[in-house]
Amino acid sequence: RDTTACALSWTFYELTRHPEVVAKVVQEVESVCGVGKDADYSYDTAAKLKYVHCVALEVLRLHPSVTNDPRYAVKDDVLPDGTRIPAGAGIDLCFYTMGRKEEIWGDDALEFRPERFMDEKETSAFKYPVFNAGPRTCLGRPLAIMNMKLVMSILLTSEVEIVDEIGHDGKYCWTLVESMKGGFEVTIRRRRKDVEEPLAR
């Protein structure tokens, strides 16, 4: 629950700052799932949402719910690049740092750009280790991504919009998961232009 809550908070943090991404999400969802009460958000239909899938991946690239994964060597070992790890030594896999390295993601590594995943059939888990890699890959990966896709699809095509009126500064509360410092307080407004009062905060 904590990791999913973090992922969704950072999803809407990014979406409130990128209306052009929201427009593309809405266009794809309405095209694939339909509109209004007749919309189909079944698993099979949601699986066809390619751009929305890329948005979820991009959010987690920049804001992984679990930022690092410490390991300790039980015996002497050698990493693939030749680095020697003595028994008892600790190493830390920092997914947060890997997701922002220009050497891996290019000059625009710090930019929120879901399109970077559009041309990739399946991003290597060793390049994108948000859910770990190899035999220790997180079993919850498909569920987490689907949760993000469904929440985006349903909320962004609804009659309300989410507005960050306060202007969250993007700072983290570093715990076991990458929480938003102070949470993410937003205003929920109707999309109708003639209604100015917020529905809730």
C-alpha positions in Angstrom: 0.0 0.0 0.0 2.8 2.4 0.9 4.6 1.9 -2.4 1.4 2.3 -4.4 0.4 5.5 -2.5 3.8 7.0 -3.2 3.6 6.1 -6.9 0.2 7.7 -7.3 1.2 10.8 -5.4 4.2 11.4 -7.6 2.1 10.5 -10.7 -0.3 13.4 -10.1 2.5 15.7 -9.0 4.0 15.3 -12.5 0.7 15.4 -14.3 -0.3 18.7 -12.6 2.9 20.1 -14.1 2.5 18.7 -17.5 -0.9 19.4 -19.0 0.3 18.2 -22.4 0.8 14.7 -21.0 -2.6 14.8 -19.4 -4.1 15.7 -22.8 -2.4 12.7 -24.5 -3.5 10.4 -21.7 -7.1 11.5 -22.0 -7.0 11.1 -25.8 -5.7 7.6 -25.6 -8.0 6.5 -22.8 -11.1 7.8 -24.6 -10.0 6.2 -27.8 -9.2 2.8 -26.3 -11.6 2.5 -23.4 -14.5 4.7 -24.5 -16.3 7.6 -22.8 -18.6 7.9 -19.8 -20.6 5.1 -18.3 -19.9 2.9 -21.3 -16.2 3.1 -20.8 -14.4 -0.3 -20.5 -11.6 -0.4 -17.9 -11.2 -4.2 -17.9 -7.7 -5.7 -17.6 -7.6 -6.6 -21.3 -8.6 -3.1 -22.5 -6.3 -1.3 -20.0 -3.4 -3.4 -21.3 -3.8 -1.7 -24.6 -3.0 1.8 -23.1 0.5 2.2 -24.4 1.1 5.9 -23.7 -0.5 5.6 -20.2 1.8 2.7 -19.6 4.8 4.9 -20.6 3.6 7.6 -18.2 3.6 5.1 -15.3 7.1 4.0 -16.2 8.4 7.6 -16.4 7.0 8.5 -13.0 8.7 5.5 -11.4 11.9 6.2 -13.2 12.1 9.7 -11.6 10.3 8.8 -8.4 10.9 5.1 -7.5 8.8 4.1 -4.5 11.7 2.2 -3.1 14.8 4.3 -3.7 17.6 1.9 -2.9 18.3 -1.8 -2.1 21.3 -2.5 0.2 23.1 -5.9 -0.1 25.8 -7.5 1.9 28.4 -10.0 0.6 28.4 -13.3 2.5 31.7 -14.2 0.7 34.2 -12.6 -1.6 32.7 -11.8 -5.0 33.5 -10.0 -8.2 31.0 -7.7 -10.1 30.6 -8.0 -13.9 32.8 -4.9 -14.4 35.7 -6.5 -12.4 35.1 -4.7 -9.1 36.0 -6.9 -6.2 33.6 -7.1 -3.2 35.2 -8.6 0.0 33.1 -10.8 2.3 31.1 -8.7 4.8 31.1 -5.5 2.6 27.9 -3.7 1.9 26.9 -2.3 -1.5 23.8 -0.2 -2.2 21.8 -0.3 -5.4 20.4 3.2 -5.7 17.4 3.1 -8.1 16.8 6.9 -7.6 20.3 7.7 -8.9 20.1 5.3 -11.8 16.8 6.8 -12.9 18.5 10.2 -13.3 21.9 9.3 -14.8 22.6 10.9 -18.1 24.9 8.0 -19.0 21.8 5.8 -18.9 19.0 8.0 -20.0 20.6 10.8 -22.1 20.9 14.5 -21.7 17.2 14.9 -20.8 17.4 12.4 -17.9 15.9 14.9 -15.5 13.0 15.8 -17.7 9.6 14.1 -17.4 9.1 12.7 -20.9 7.0 9.5 -21.1 7.7 9.3 -24.9 11.2 7.9 -24.1 9.6 4.5 -23.5 7.4 4.5 -26.6 9.9 2.9 -28.9 11.1 0.2 -26.5 9.3 -3.1 -26.6 10.3 -3.9 -23.0 12.9 -1.9 -21.1 15.7 -4.0 -19.6 15.2 -4.5 -15.8 19.0 -3.9 -15.4 18.6 -0.5 -17.0 15.3 0.2 -15.2 15.6 -1.7 -11.9 12.7 0.0 -10.2 11.2 -3.4 -9.5 14.6 -5.1 -9.1 15.9 -7.5 -11.7 16.7 -11.1 -12.4 15.3 -13.8 -10.1 14.5 -11.1 -7.4 12.1 -9.1 -9.7 9.2 -7.8 -7.7 6.1 -10.0 -8.2 3.9 -7.0 -7.7 5.1 -5.2 -10.8 2.1 -5.9 -13.1 -0.3 -5.0 -10.4 1.4 -1.8 -9.5 1.6 -0.6 -13.1 -2.0 -1.6 -13.7 -3.1 0.3 -10.6 -1.4 3.4 -11.8 -2.9 3.1 -15.3 -6.5 2.6 -14.0 -6.3 5.5 -11.6 -5.0 7.8 -14.3 -7.5 6.6 -16.8 -10.6 6.9 -14.6 -9.7 10.2 -12.9 -8.3 12.1 -15.8 -11.4 11.3 -18.0 -13.9 12.1 -15.2 -15.8 15.3 -14.6 -13.2 16.6 -12.1 -9.6 17.9 -12.4 -6.8 17.8 -9.8 -5.1 21.1 -9.2 -2.0 21.7 -7.1 -2.9 25.2 -5.9 -0.3 25.2 -3.1 2.5 24.3 -5.4 4.4 21.3 -3.9 8.1 21.9 -4.0 8.9 18.3 -5.0 10.8 17.5 -1.8 10.9 14.0 -0.4 10.4 12.5 3.0 13.1 9.8 3.0 11.9 6.7 4.7 11.7 3.1 3.5 9.7 4.5 0.7 10.0 7.7 -1.2 7.1 9.7 0.3 6.2 13.3 -0.6 7.3 15.7 2.2 4.1 17.0 3.7 1.9 14.9 1.5 0.3 16.1 -1.7 -2.6 18.4 -0.9 -4.6 19.2 -4.0 -7.9 20.8 -5.0 -10.6 18.8 -6.8 -12.6 21.0 -9.3 -15.3 20.3 -11.7 -14.2 20.6 -15.3 -17.2 22.8 -16.2 -15.9 26.3 -16.8 -19.0 27.9 -15.1 -18.2 26.3 -11.7 -15.5 28.0 -9.8 -15.8 26.6 -6.3 -13.6 23.6 -5.5 -15.4 20.4 -4.6 -12.9 19.4 -2.0 -9.3 19.8 -0.7 
